[in-house]
Amino acid sequence: MVNQVEKHKQEKHPLDVVDDVYEYAEEGLSFDEIEERAGDGEWERLKWAGMYAHGKQRGYFMMRTKAPGGYLSPEQAEVIGEVADEYARAPEEHGGETQNELWGDAYLDITTRQDIQKHWVEVEDVPDIWERYDEVGLTTIQGCGDSARNVLGCPAAGLDDHECFDAQPVIEAVSDFFTNNREYANLPRKFKMTITGCKHDCAQSQINDIGMTPARKTVDGEDLYGFHVRVGGGLSDGPRMGSDLDVFVRPEDAVEFTRAVAQAFKELGDRENRGVCRMRYLVQQMGAEKFEQAVRDRCSVDLPARGTDLTEGYQGDHVGVHDQKQEGLQYVGFNVITGRMGGDEFAQAARAARKYGTEESSIRLATDQNFLVTHIPEENVDDLLAEDFAQDYQPNPGPFSRGAVGCTGNEFCNYAIIETKKRTKQWARELDERIDTPDDLEVVRMHMSGCSASCAQPQIADIGFRGETVKLGAGDGENDDIVEGMDFGLGGSLGSDNEFLDWVENAVPADAVIPALEQLFDAYADERLDDERFYEWCRRVDNQHLRDVMQEADAPVSTGVAHGD
C-alpha cells in the first residue's frame, strides 16, 4: 500500500508546484484557499519549492535557500541578507520586532546542510524573492522534499593546504544536474550527498546517503586523484554510519556516478513505509556489496576498484583566523551560535567581504552553523573584525559557544518538543563562564535537537540533547508538573574513531542540565588521561559512572520521567 505522502506525489509531479506558487501569489490566496483548491497534499509538494508551511503560524512559510558546498558570492550573500531583512518579519500579532530578545526580527538561520532558512515568509512575496534570487544565481528549488538536497562540501574548498584538490566544481556540477531534474526529483525519500577533496572530512561523509572523499589511484602508470565513496549513512531514529564501496570515482565521472546511485535508490527504495524509506535502510537490507553491484549495473562509466584513501580525520570546524594557501591571504571563520543572525548582519558581512577582500572573496557556510569570509589580505583582517556585524560573532569564542548547534525547535517546527535556539545560545555562553575547560580543549560540541529527527545531529556530538517532556512530582497524576526536558547523550564523534553517542540518561529536566555538566567536567578534569578529549573520556568510563557523577549535581538529574511513560 502506497503511503499518503507518496500518493500526493503521484497525483501531481512535485516540481509542478512552482507554477502553483506564482498563481497563489498573484491571487493572494490564504492557506485555507490553497488547501481548498489543491488539497492537503499541496503542503507536501510545496517542499519541492523550498517552502515549509508553518503549522504553528498558519499563513507563513519557512523558505530554504541552497548553497552548494556552502559557497556564496558576496552578491548572493547580500541578497539573502536583504531578503531576510525585508520579508522575514513577524507580524505584530506574533510579536513583531519584540518577538525575540536575542535576535529581534528579520533573522536567518544557517543550517547543518549549509543552507539558509528564513521564517515568516508570505506566499505573495515569493515571486519577488525568486526574481531577486534569479538575478544572482540562487535557488530554493528542492531545498526540501523527497529529492536531492543541498550538496555538502568543505567550506574552505580551494583555500587550505590540507586539501588534496578543490572539489567545489564537482559539487556544483552534481547540484546542477539534480536541481529541476524531473526524472530524479521524486525519489522515495530525501537524498543527501557530500563531496570533498579535503583530508579532514569536515563535509561529514559518514552520515550522508553518498559521501565522496579524496583518494588517489594509479591507472596505466599515472597517479589520478578522485573519490572513494561511502553510502547509506544518516541519523534520525535509525542512525547508521555509511558503508564503504569498492569504487574509485574520477571527478569527471561524479555526476554519472551519483545519478546511478539515485537511479538504484529510485528503483529499489521502499515507497510504502515512510519510516524506512531512507537510502540507509536499503543499503542495510541489501548489504554494501549488492548495493554496489546495483549501482555498477546502472552506471555508464567505468568504476575501478578503490585506490589509496587520503582522508586523515575529521575536523568539522573552521572558526578562527586561518592562513590560506594563497600567499598573504587569510579567511576568517565567524562563530554564530545555533546559526541564527540578523539578515542585516549577514548582508553587512557580504559587503565587508567586498570591502576588505579581493575579487575572489566569498562567504562560506559551514555544517556547524558558522560562516567564513575568505580571501582577506592579512593587513585587512583587523578592520574586518572591527565591523559592527562581527561583534557578536567573533572568531575566538569559548569552547561551548564554538561547538553549539541547535535545530529550529518548537518555535516553528511541528515535530519539536522543546525550544532549542534560545536555550542553546544561553547555555553555551553560561557554560563558557562557569566551566574551566583544559587549555587544549578548543571546542566542546554540544548539539540540541527538539525531537528525534536529529536536525542538529546530536548523535555525533560530545554532548547531545533530544527534546522530551518530563513529568515532575509525586507521580499521583494530580500534583505533577510537565516541564521541558531532554534525553542526555555523551561521547559521539565522526572521524577515524567515529561512534554515535550513548543516550546516558533519559528525560532530564532542563533545569538540571547545567549543574550536571559542571559535575561531568569536574570529573573529566580529575580523571583525564594526558590529552584525552571529552568524548574519549566519556567512552572510556562506563555509563553508570557518568550517571553517578551527574547525580551529584545540585539539581537532581533523574527526578523526571518521560511524559506518558
C-alpha positions in Angstrom: 0.0 0.0 0.0 1.4 3.4 -1.0 1.8 5.8 1.9 -0.1 9.1 1.9 2.8 11.3 1.0 3.7 9.1 -1.9 0.1 9.3 -3.0 0.3 13.1 -3.1 3.5 12.9 -5.1 1.8 10.6 -7.7 -1.2 12.9 -8.0 1.0 15.7 -9.5 4.7 15.9 -10.1 6.1 17.8 -7.2 8.0 20.3 -9.3 4.8 21.4 -10.9 4.1 23.2 -7.6 6.4 26.0 -8.6 3.9 27.2 -11.2 1.2 27.0 -8.5 3.1 29.3 -6.2 3.0 32.1 -8.8 -0.7 31.6 -9.1 -1.3 31.6 -5.4 0.8 34.7 -5.0 -1.0 36.6 -7.9 -4.4 35.8 -6.4 -3.3 36.4 -2.8 -4.7 33.1 -1.6 -4.9 32.3 2.1 -3.8 28.9 3.4 -7.4 27.8 3.6 -7.9 28.8 0.0 -4.8 27.0 -1.2 -5.9 23.8 0.6 -9.4 24.1 -0.8 -8.1 24.4 -4.4 -5.2 21.9 -4.3 -5.9 19.6 -1.3 -3.8 19.0 1.7 -1.2 17.2 -0.4 -0.1 20.6 -1.7 1.7 21.3 1.6 3.9 18.3 0.9 4.6 19.3 -2.7 5.4 22.9 -1.8 8.6 21.5 -0.1 10.0 21.0 -3.6 9.8 24.8 -4.0 11.9 25.1 -0.8 8.8 26.1 1.3 7.6 24.6 4.5 4.1 25.6 5.6 4.2 26.7 9.3 1.7 24.7 11.2 2.1 26.9 14.3 2.0 30.2 12.4 -0.6 29.4 9.7 -0.3 31.6 6.7 3.5 31.8 6.7 6.3 29.7 5.3 9.8 28.8 6.1 11.9 29.2 3.0 15.2 27.3 2.4 17.9 28.6 0.1 20.5 26.2 -1.2 24.2 27.0 -1.2 26.1 24.0 -2.8 29.2 23.4 -0.8 28.3 26.3 1.3 29.7 28.7 -1.3 28.1 32.2 -1.7 29.5 35.1 -3.7 29.3 38.4 -1.8 26.5 39.4 -4.2 24.5 36.3 -3.4 25.0 36.6 0.4 24.0 40.3 0.3 20.7 39.4 -1.5 20.0 36.7 1.0 20.5 39.1 3.9 18.5 41.8 2.3 15.6 39.4 1.5 15.6 38.3 5.2 15.6 41.8 6.4 12.7 42.8 4.1 10.5 39.7 4.0 11.3 37.5 7.1 9.4 39.7 9.5 7.0 38.6 12.1 3.6 40.3 12.1 2.5 42.4 15.1 0.1 39.7 16.4 3.1 37.4 16.7 5.3 39.8 18.5 6.8 41.7 15.6 10.2 43.3 16.4 9.8 42.4 20.1 9.2 38.6 19.5 12.7 37.5 20.5 15.0 39.3 22.9 18.1 37.6 21.5 17.6 38.1 17.8 14.8 40.6 17.4 13.1 40.2 14.0 14.1 39.6 10.3 16.8 36.9 11.1 18.0 33.9 9.1 19.3 30.5 10.2 22.5 28.8 8.8 21.7 25.1 8.8 23.8 21.9 9.2 23.4 21.3 5.5 25.0 24.6 4.5 21.5 26.1 3.6 19.9 29.3 4.7 16.4 29.3 6.3 14.1 32.2 6.7 10.8 32.3 8.6 7.6 34.4 8.3 7.6 34.4 4.5 4.2 35.1 2.9 3.3 33.4 -0.4 2.6 36.7 -2.2 6.3 37.7 -1.6 7.8 34.5 -3.0 7.8 35.6 -6.7 9.7 38.8 -5.8 12.2 36.8 -3.7 12.7 34.3 -6.6 13.2 37.2 -9.1 15.9 38.7 -6.9 17.5 35.2 -6.4 17.5 34.6 -10.2 19.5 37.7 -10.8 22.4 36.4 -8.7 22.1 32.6 -9.4 20.4 31.5 -6.2 17.6 28.9 -5.9 15.2 27.4 -3.3 14.1 24.6 -5.6 14.4 21.2 -3.9 15.7 22.8 -0.8 13.2 20.4 0.8 11.2 17.4 -0.3 12.0 13.8 -1.3 14.7 14.7 -3.8 18.4 15.6 -3.9 19.0 18.2 -1.2 21.8 20.7 -1.0 25.2 19.0 -1.8 27.7 19.5 1.1 31.3 20.3 0.8 34.3 21.6 2.7 33.6 25.4 3.4 37.3 26.0 2.9 37.5 24.4 -0.5 40.3 25.9 -2.5 41.8 27.6 0.5 43.5 25.2 2.8 46.8 23.3 2.2 45.3 20.2 3.8 43.2 19.8 0.6 44.1 17.2 -2.0 42.1 19.1 -4.7 39.3 21.6 -4.9 36.1 19.7 -5.2 33.8 22.7 -5.5 33.4 22.4 -9.3 32.3 18.8 -8.8 29.8 19.9 -6.2 28.3 22.5 -8.5 28.1 20.0 -11.4 26.3 17.5 -9.3 24.0 20.1 -7.8 23.2 21.5 -11.3 22.4 18.0 -12.6 19.8 17.2 -9.9 18.2 20.6 -9.5 15.0 20.9 -11.5 15.7 17.4 -13.0 12.2 15.9 -13.2 13.5 12.3 -13.6 15.2 12.4 -10.2 13.2 14.9 -8.3 10.7 12.4 -7.0 12.7 9.8 -5.0 11.5 7.5 -2.2 12.8 9.9 0.4 15.2 12.8 0.8 18.6 12.2 -0.8 21.7 13.7 0.8 25.2 13.9 -0.7 28.5 15.3 0.3 31.6 15.7 -1.9 35.0 16.9 -0.7 38.6 17.0 -1.7 39.6 17.8 1.9 41.6 15.4 4.0 39.7 16.3 7.1 36.2 15.2 6.0 34.5 18.2 7.5 31.7 17.6 5.0 30.6 14.6 7.1 30.8 11.7 4.6 30.0 9.1 7.2 26.4 10.3 7.8 25.2 11.0 4.3 23.4 8.9 1.7 26.5 9.4 -0.5 29.8 10.5 0.9 32.7 11.1 -1.5 36.1 11.7 -0.1 39.6 12.2 -1.7 41.6 9.3 -2.9 44.5 8.5 -5.3 44.8 5.6 -7.7 47.5 4.6 -10.2 46.0 3.8 -13.6 48.2 2.9 -16.5 51.2 4.2 -14.6 49.5 7.6 -13.9 48.5 8.8 -10.5 45.0 10.1 -10.6 43.0 12.0 -7.9 39.4 11.2 -7.4 37.0 9.9 -4.8 36.3 7.0 -2.5 32.7 6.5 -1.6 30.5 5.7 1.4 26.8 5.1 1.1 23.9 4.7 3.4 24.8 7.0 6.3 22.3 9.0 8.3 20.9 10.0 11.7 17.3 10.4 12.9 15.6 7.4 14.6 17.8 4.9 12.8 21.4 6.3 12.9 23.9 4.5 10.7 27.5 5.1 9.6 28.0 4.9 5.8 29.4 1.7 4.2 32.5 1.8 2.0 32.1 0.8 -1.7 34.9 -0.7 -3.6 35.0 2.0 -6.2 37.2 4.9 -7.4 35.3 7.7 -9.0 37.1 10.2 -11.2 36.0 13.8 -10.8 34.7 14.0 -14.3 32.5 10.8 -13.6 31.0 12.1 -10.4 27.7 13.3 -12.0 27.1 10.0 -13.7 28.0 8.0 -10.6 25.7 10.0 -8.3 23.0 9.6 -11.0 23.4 5.9 -10.9 23.1 5.8 -7.2 19.9 7.9 -7.4 18.6 5.5 -10.1 19.2 2.5 -7.8 17.5 4.2 -4.9 14.6 5.3 -7.2 14.0 1.7 -8.5 14.8 -0.3 -5.3 13.9 2.0 -2.4 10.8 1.4 -0.3 7.9 3.8 -1.1 5.4 2.1 1.1 6.6 2.5 4.6 7.8 6.1 5.1 9.5 5.2 8.3 12.1 3.1 6.4 12.2 5.0 3.1 15.7 6.5 3.5 18.5 5.0 1.4 20.4 3.8 4.5 17.7 1.2 5.1 18.1 0.0 1.5 21.8 -0.3 1.9 21.4 -2.1 5.2 18.9 -4.5 3.7 20.9 -5.3 0.6 24.3 -5.1 2.0 27.1 -2.9 0.6 28.3 -5.4 -2.0 24.9 -6.0 -3.6 24.1 -2.3 -3.5 27.4 -1.5 -5.2 26.6 -4.0 -7.9 23.2 -2.4 -8.4 25.0 1.0 -8.9 27.5 -0.5 -11.3 24.7 -2.1 -13.3 23.1 1.4 -13.8 26.3 3.4 -14.3 27.6 4.2 -17.8 31.2 4.9 -16.8 33.9 2.5 -15.7 34.3 2.4 -11.9 37.7 1.0 -10.9 38.3 -0.6 -7.5 39.4 1.6 -4.6 42.8 3.2 -4.5 44.6 4.9 -1.6 42.4 6.7 0.8 43.6 10.2 1.6 41.3 11.1 4.5 43.2 11.8 7.7 40.5 12.5 10.2 37.6 14.8 10.9 37.7 18.5 11.6 34.3 20.0 11.2 35.3 23.4 12.4 36.7 26.4 10.7 36.2 29.0 13.4 39.1 31.4 13.8 41.6 33.3 11.6 43.4 31.0 9.2 46.1 31.3 6.6 45.1 30.5 3.1 47.4 28.6 0.7 47.3 31.8 -1.4 50.2 33.8 0.0 49.3 36.9 2.1 45.6 36.0 2.3 43.5 34.7 5.2 40.0 33.5 5.9 38.0 34.2 9.0 35.6 31.7 10.5 32.9 33.6 12.5 31.1 31.8 15.3 27.3 32.0 15.0 25.8 30.1 17.9 23.0 27.9 16.5 23.4 29.6 13.1 20.9 32.4 13.8 21.8 36.0 12.9 20.1 39.1 11.6 19.5 39.4 7.9 21.0 42.9 8.0 24.1 41.5 9.7 24.5 38.8 7.0 24.3 41.5 4.4 26.9 43.6 6.2 29.2 40.6 6.2 28.8 40.3 2.5 29.6 44.0 2.0 32.6 43.6 4.3 33.9 40.7 2.1 33.9 43.1 -0.9 35.3 46.0 1.1 38.3 44.2 2.7 38.8 41.2 0.4 39.9 40.5 -3.1 37.8 39.8 -6.2 37.8 36.2 -5.2 36.3 36.8 -1.7 33.3 34.8 -0.7 31.0 33.8 2.1 31.1 30.1 3.0 28.5 28.4 5.2 29.8 25.5 7.4 28.0 22.4 8.7 28.4 23.6 12.3 26.2 26.6 11.5 29.1 29.1 11.3 30.3 31.0 8.3 33.6 32.1 6.7 34.7 35.3 4.9 37.5 34.4 2.5 40.4 36.0 0.6 41.1 38.8 3.1 44.6 40.3 2.9 46.4 39.9 6.3 46.6 43.7 6.7 42.8 44.0 6.4 41.7 41.3 9.0 41.7 43.6 12.0 39.4 46.1 10.1 37.1 43.2 9.2 36.8 42.1 12.8 36.0 45.7 13.9 32.9 45.8 11.7 29.6 46.1 13.5 28.3 42.7 12.3 31.3 40.9 13.7 30.9 42.0 17.3 28.6 39.2 18.3 30.3 36.5 16.1 33.9 36.9 16.9 36.3 34.1 15.8 37.7 33.4 19.3 34.8 32.0 21.3 34.8 29.8 24.3 34.7 26.0 23.6 30.9 25.6 24.3 29.9 28.6 22.1 32.2 27.3 19.4 30.6 23.9 19.3 27.0 24.8 19.9 24.5 23.6 17.3 20.7 23.9 17.6 17.8 22.9 15.4 14.7 25.1 14.7 12.9 23.9 17.9 9.3 24.2 18.8 9.1 27.9 18.0 8.4 26.9 14.4 8.8 23.1 13.9 5.7 20.9 14.3 7.8 18.0 15.4 10.0 19.7 18.0 9.0 19.1 21.7 11.2 21.8 23.2 12.6 25.3 22.5 16.2 25.0 21.2 17.7 28.0 19.6 17.5 30.5 22.5 18.3 27.8 25.1 21.4 26.6 23.3 22.8 30.1 22.9 22.2 31.0 26.5 23.5 27.7 27.8 26.7 27.9 25.7 27.6 31.3 27.0 26.8 30.4 30.6 28.8 27.2 30.3 31.8 29.1 28.9 31.6 31.3 32.0 31.0 28.5 34.6 33.2 25.7 33.4 37.0 25.9 33.3 38.0 23.5 30.5 41.6 22.4 29.7 43.5 24.8 27.5 43.9 22.3 24.7 40.1 21.7 24.5 39.2 24.3 22.0 35.7 23.1 21.2 33.0 21.1 23.0 30.4 20.0 20.5 27.0 20.4 22.2 24.1 19.8 19.9 20.4 20.2 20.8 17.6 18.7 18.7 14.0 19.4 19.6 12.9 15.8 18.7 14.3 12.5 17.4 14.6 13.7 13.8 18.2 14.8 14.6 18.3 18.0 12.6 21.0 19.3 15.0 23.0 16.0 14.7 23.2 15.2 18.4 24.4 11.6 17.8 27.8 12.9 16.6 28.3 15.4 19.4 30.4 15.3 22.6 27.1 16.2 24.3 23.8 15.6 22.6 20.3 16.5 23.6 17.0 15.3 22.3 13.8 17.0 23.3 11.4 15.4 25.7 8.6 16.4 28.0 9.2 15.4 31.6 6.8 14.7 34.4 7.9 16.0 37.8 6.2 15.4 41.1 4.8 12.7 43.3 3.6 10.6 40.3 0.0 10.6 41.5 -1.2 12.4 38.4 -2.8 15.2 40.3 0.2 17.1 41.6 2.6 16.5 38.7 4.1 19.2 36.6 5.0 18.7 32.9 8.2 20.6 32.0 10.6 20.7 29.1 13.5 18.3 29.3 15.7 16.1 27.2 17.4 12.9 26.7 21.1 13.4 27.5 23.8 11.7 25.4 27.6 11.7 25.6 30.6 10.5 23.6 29.8 11.0 19.9 32.2 11.9 17.1 32.9 11.4 13.4 36.4 10.6 12.0 38.7 7.7 12.4 37.3 6.9 15.8 33.7 7.6 14.8 30.9 6.4 17.2 27.4 7.6 17.9 26.9 8.8 21.4 25.3 6.8 24.1 22.0 8.1 25.5 23.2 8.0 29.1 20.2 9.5 30.8 16.6 9.9 29.7 14.0 12.6 30.5 16.3 15.1 32.2 14.6 18.3 33.3 16.1 21.3 31.5 17.0 23.0 34.8 19.2 20.1 35.8 21.4 20.1 32.7 23.9 22.8 33.5 24.6 21.6 37.1 25.1 18.0 35.7 27.5 19.3 33.1 29.5 21.1 35.7 29.9 17.8 37.6 30.8 16.0 34.5 33.6 18.4 33.6 34.9 18.4 37.2 35.2 14.6 37.0 36.7 14.8 33.5 39.4 17.2 34.8 40.3 14.9 37.6 40.2 11.6 35.6 41.5 12.8 32.2 44.5 10.8 30.8 47.1 13.0 29.1 45.4 14.9 26.2 42.2 12.8 26.3 39.3 14.6 24.6 36.0 14.9 26.5 34.2 12.4 24.2 37.1 9.9 24.6 36.8 10.1 28.4 33.0 9.6 28.2 33.6 6.4 26.2 36.4 5.1 28.5 34.4 5.3 31.7 31.2 3.4 31.9 27.8 4.9 31.7 26.9 4.2 35.3 29.9 6.2 36.4 28.7 9.1 34.2 25.2 8.8 35.7 26.6 8.8 39.2 28.6 11.9 38.5 25.6 13.7 37.2 23.6 12.7 40.3 26.0 14.7 42.4 24.7 18.0 40.9 22.7 20.5 43.0 19.7 20.0 40.7 18.9 16.2 40.7 19.0 14.7 37.2 16.7 11.8 37.5 13.7 13.4 39.2 11.7 13.2 36.0 10.2 10.5 33.8 9.3 10.9 30.1 5.7 12.2 30.0 3.5 9.3 29.1 5.8 6.5 30.4 
